[in-house]
Amino acid sequence: MEWMIIIPIWLAAAVGLLALWIWTLIDCIKNESTEGNERIIWVVVIAVTGWIGALIYLIARRPKRKATLGR
């Protein structure tokens, strides 16, 4: 009966990480600067590495972008 509790927790975590990945990918595509190759590089990083790439983007790039571009 333990699996009846564990499976929904894992399922909720997986859905949450998928939502984070999709939201970050859309955020990067819509709001990242079009100068140079930054947008393309970040989209590839996020797409290839999944939710880990999304976290890297959120921690490393998004605060700089918001300070610079205001979006």
Stockholm file with secondary structure:
# STOCKHOLM 1.0

chainA/1-71         MEWMIIIPIWLAAAVGLLALWIWTLIDCIKNESTEGNERIIWVVVIAVTGWIGALIYLIARRPKRKATLGR
#=GR chainA/1-71 SS CTHHHHHHHHHHHHHHHHHHHHHHHHHHHHHSCCSTTHHHHHHHHHHHHTHHHHHHIIIIIHHHHHHHHCC
#=GC SS_cons        CTHHHHHHHHHHHHHHHHHHHHHHHHHHHHHSCCSTTHHHHHHHHHHHHTHHHHHHIIIIIHHHHHHHHCC
//
